[in-house]
Amino acid sequence: MDDNLENKLQNYLQLYWLRPENALLAAFKSKIIEKYSFSKPSLDISCGDGLFMFLHLGGSFDFDFDYFKNTNAENFSHDSFIDIYDLFNEEYEVPIKTQATNNIDYGTDWKKSLLDKSEKVGIYDKLIEHDNNQKPFPLQDDFFKIIHSNSIYWIKKPETLLSEIHRMLSGEGIALLEVMTPHHFSTFEKISPHLSNKAIEILDRKRRDTMPGLKNYLEWKEIILGQGFEIVEVQNIYPEKFVIDIWNIGLRPISHLLIQMVTKMSLEERKKIKKEWVEIFFELFKPLLNLNTNYSFEKSPYLLFVIKKK
């Protein structure tokens, strides 16, 4: 058993406890990129609220803190879809137990509310509001030693973002690209014959509509090489494909209700329930940390491409 990976799972479960499937994914993501140092100057494209990266870089939060402290869950329904995390209020605070071992020079995102949350984490030296569909980024050429992006598949033309990464990356730098493929939603192909259209809509929550840039492994490879990059390494992020079934269903359909329920609890009651909740899901997920990858890149739902300029 990898003690480091167990610690990652524990930390991400404490953060994402009401969405434990997110914690499992985050642990695998953090593990797969941990051998790459965020050397300065560094850039994190689509940094979001900064919470994942803070934990990845060795930080920790007070147990009372979690991802669900500042949401718009009460206004969500499956008939009226909104991003419940696209919210920031001035009372939002991030109680830090242990500081991260490293800071990142720049973080970008297209949602100001997430950048405001990220500022509270304090892991980025400078935050920039920017839409990845637009170019150029307000950053200089041939500058960064490392660029990380988890969002290239969210945009209509991935080439737009790739060309900007190529422009901003230094000659000796590397870029870490997390990319999803159409296999990421293979769960729905398996269960659609057995469920109603409404049930599939509840499970999907418009995710497929918001990911227009999904490509398979060979398509990603062609696009990346076509933008003047050399591929240093490719890895599967999930050890087993069935992990994607856990993520595709999970507690997503009822998460807005769970958030509202725990928000009404006293701090002590919430803490007590959270402690047992985390312990249960840790025991459920811990055996999955020992899985070995047994499928090809062509069948992969989620890939890490490590690339550099030719």
N, C-alpha and C positions, 0 to 999 in steps of 0.2 A: 504493500500500500504506500502511495506517495503522500507523505505527511504534509508536504507543501500544498498539494492539490486538495487534501482534506481541509486545510486551513482556509484555502480560497473558498471552497464550498461553504464552510461555516460562516465566513465573513459576508459572502454574497447572500446567503440565506437570511442573515440578520438584516440586511439592507432591503431585500426584495421578498420578505417573508410571505406576503399575501399573493405573490406571484412566484412561487418556488421554482416553476419551470424556467423563469428568467435567471434565477440564481444558478441553476445547473448549466445553462448556456454560458453565462458570464464566467463561471469557473473554467470551463473548457476553453473559452476565448482567451482568458488571462494566461492560462497554462501554455497555449500554443504560441503566444507572442513574447513570453517572458525572457527568452534568450536574446532578444534584441533590445539593446540599451537605447534609451531616449537621449542620445548625445545632443548637445547643443550645437547649433540652433535646431529646434524641433518644432513640429507643427502637428496638431491634431484636428483634422477636418471633420466637422459634425461632432463636436465634443459633447453636445447636449448639456446636461446638468453637471457633468464632471465627476459624478459619483463613482461610476465604473472605473475610470482611470485612476482616481484617488486610491481606491482599494488595490488596484493592480500594482501601483507603485509603492505599496507597503504601508499605506495609511490605514487608520481604523477610526470608526465613529463610536460614540457612546451607544450603549445597547438600546437606549430609549429612542434613538433616532432611526428613521427609515425613509424609504422612497415615497411613502404615501402621506407625508405630513402636509403637503401643500398641493392639493388637487381640486379639480372641478367635478368630482365624481357625482355629486348630487344632481347635476344637470345632464347626465348621460342616460340614454336609453337605447335599446337596440333599434328603435324607430327614429331616433334623433341622435345620430352619431357625432361626437366631438372628441377631440384629443383632450382627455381629462388632465393630462400633465402639462398642458400649455397654459400655465397659470403661475403668477408670482405675486406674493404680497410681501410687504415690508417686514412683517413679523417672522418671516422664514429665517431660521437659523440652522446652522450645521455644527453641532457640538462634536469637536474632534478629540478623540482619545489619544491617537498617535499620529504624528505628522508623516506624510509621505517622504520617501527617501530622495525624491527627485521632483523638480518642477518641469513643466513644459513651457516653452517660450510663447507659443501662440496657440489659441484655440478658436475655431470658427463654428458658427451655426447660423441657421436662417431664422431661428425663433428667439426673439429678444428675451422672452420669459425664461428660457433655458439658460441663456447667457447670464442673466441676472442670478439665477440659482448657482450657476457655475462659479460666479464671482465670490459667492459665500464660501465655496470650498477652498478657494485660494491656491489651486494647483497650477493655474495658467498665469503667466506673467502679463499677457495681454490678450484680450478677447475681442473678436471682430465679428460683426453681424454680416453674413454673406450667404447668398443663395448659390448653391453649387451648379445650378443650371446656367449661371451667368459667368462671363469672363470679361476682364481678368480679375483674379484675386488681387486685393490691394497689398501685395507682398512682392518682394524683389526677386529677380532672376538668380538662378544658380546659387542658392543661399542655404537651403536646409540640409542637414546631415541625415535627418530621418523625418518622414512624413507618414502619419497613420490616418487611414480613412476606413470607416465602417459603413459608408453610405453610398458608394458609387452606383449601386444597383437601384437607388431611389430616384435617379434622374433619368430623363427620357433619352439623352444621348451621353452615355458614359465617356465617349471620346472627348467631350467638352471638358470634363474634370480631369481626365488623364493628360490632356495636352497642357493643362495648367500645372499639374503635378510635375510633368517633365520640365516645364519652364522653371519652376521654383526649386527643384531638387539640384543639389550640388553634384559635381562630377563623381565624387566618392560616396555620395549619399545613397540611402535605400528608402524605398517606400513599402509599407505594409498595407495591403489591400484586403479587407474582408469582403467577400462577394458571395451572394446567394445565387442559386440556380433554380430552374423550374422544379427540380426534385425537392425543393424545400417545402412545397405544398403537395407532395405526393400523398399525404394523409387524406386529403379531400378526395382524391381519386379512389381510394380504398373504401371510404365511408359514404360517399355520395349516393351510391345505389340503395343504401339502407336508411337514409335520412331525408327529410323534407328539404325543400329549398330554403325555407325559413330557418331550419336548424343549421344548415350550412352557413347561412348569413350570420347567425349568432356566433358560430365558432370562428368565422373568418374575420369579422369586424372590419371589413373593407381593406384588409391588408394587401390582398392581391391587386386591388385597384391602385394602391399607392406605391407599387414597386414596378414601374414600367421598364426598368433596365435589367430584368432578370435574363441571364444568358447561361448556357451550359459551359462546361469546362473548356471545350475546344473553341467555342465562340469567344470566351474571355481571353483565352490564350492568343487568338488571332488579333483581337482588338488591342491587347496590351503590346504585342510585338509590332503592330502597325503604327503605334504611337512612338516608336523609337526606343523601346525599353528592351532590356535583357531580363529574362526570368531567372532569378537566383534559386528559388525554391518554391514548391507548392506543397501545401499540407491540407488534409481534411481536418476541419475543426471538431466535428463530432466523431467519436470513436465508433459508434454504431448508428446505422440509419434510423433505428426505431426511436432514438433520442428525439428526432424531429417530431415524432408522433406525440411525445410527451409535451413538447413545446407548442405544437399546433393546437392542442386542446387545453391542457393545464387548467388553471382557475380563471383564465381570461374572461369567459362568458359571465362570471359573477363577480369579477374583481371590483366593479364600481359599487356593488352592494356590500361586499366585505369591507371596503374602505369606509363607507358610511357607517357601518356597524361599529367598527373599532374606534372611529372618531368620537362616537357617543360614550365611549367607556372612560372611566377614570384612568389616570396614568398608571396606577398600581395594577388595576385589573387588566389593562392592555399589556403591560409588561409581563404579567403572570401568564397570560394566554400566549403571548408571543414566544416566551421561553419554551413552553411545551411544544408549540407549533414547530419551531425551528428544530427542536430535538427530534421530532417525528420525521420531518422531511429529510433531515440529515441521515437518519438511519435508512430511510427508503432509497435515497440517492447514492449513499456511500458505495454500495457494490458496483455501481455504474462507473466509478472512477477507475476500476481495474480492467475495463474493456479494452481490447485491442482492435485497431481499425482493420476491417476485413472487406473493404469495397474500394473500387477504383475511383479515380478523379471524375471519370465520365458519369458515374452514378452518384456523385457527391451532392448533397444539398447545400453545403456551406464550405467554402474554401478560403485559405489564406494564400495569396500570392505575394511573394517577396521579390521586388523588382529593383532594377537600377538602370541608369542610362547606358546605352550601348557605348 
